[in-house]
Amino acid sequence: MSTEPVPGARGRLWFRGMFLCSALTALVVLAFFVIGLADGSVSSFNLAVWLALLSVVVLSLWAGLALHARARDGLAVAALAITAVPGILAALFVLLLLVTQPRWN
């Protein structure tokens, strides 16, 4: 007989949504890193900043998965929110720019 709590449907849904947003944010960060390596904008001068950013993204995803595996969905969502919330806000900002088409002059 297992004594571990079974996560509810709401917890699984929040986890999946936050994991998807966090994974998409991680892909965007990784794409910018690879593009920066290719064009030379990622150099030894700013490599430490890039490595710190990439490690935060990877640790957030890892912590979310590890906590979810231990049926701690609330903590898993909080760990994933570290990267998912900035990604969601950035996507909403780009959507706002596309919809409103502001004049920049």
N, C-alpha and C positions, 0 to 999 in steps of 0.2 A: 504494500500500500504506500503510495507516494504522499508526502506531506507538502510538496511544493504547490504554491498557488497557481491556478490555471488563469492565464490572462483573458480578460473579457474581449468581446468583439471591438469595443471602443478603443481599448489599448492597442490592439493589433492594427486597427485602422490608422490611429495616430502614428504608430511606429512605422508602418509602411509608407505613409505620406511623407513623414520627416526623413526617412531613409532615402526615398526617391529624390527629394529636394537636395539633401546633403550629397548624394552621389552625383547628381547633375552639377552641383557647385564644384565638387571635386574634379569632375571632368573638365569643367571650364578652367579651373586653376591649372590643371595639368596641361591643357592645351596652350594656355598662355605661356607656361614654363617652357614647353617644347618649342613653341614659336620663338620665344626669346632666346633659347639656345641656338636656334638656326640662324637668326638674324644678328646675333651678337649683343643684344641688349641685356642678356643675363651674363654677367661677367664675374670675375673674382671680387670686384668691388661690392656687388650686391647679392652675391651667392648666399651669404648667411641669412639674409632676409627671406630669400626664396625658400631655402631649406627649412626655416622656421615656419613659414606659411604652409608649406607642403606637409610638414610633420603635424601641425595642428589639424589639418584636414584629415590626414590618415588616422591620427589618434582619435578624433571625433567619431569617424566611421567605425573604427575598431571597438571603441568603448561602447558605442550603441549596439553593435552586434553582440558583444560579450555580455552586456547587461540584459539584452533581450533573451539570450540563451539561458540566462538564470531567472527568467520570468520576472524581471524588474523593469517593466515597460515604462513606468514613469521616469525612472532615472535614465533609461535608454533614450527616451524622447528628449530629455533635457540635454544629454550628451550630444545628440544629433542636432539639436537646435543651435549649437555653437556655430555650425557652418550652414545650416539650412535657412535660418532667419536672415542673415545677410544676403544669401542668394535669392531668397524670395523678394526682399526689399529691392535689390538691384534689378530683378526681372520686372517688378512693378514700375520702377523708375523708367526703364527702357520702354515699357508698354505705354506709360504716360507720355513720353516724348514722341512715340509713334502716333498716338491718338491726337495729341494737341498740336503737333507740328509747330513748336515755338520759333519765333524769329530771334536769332542770336546777335543781331547787330545793334 
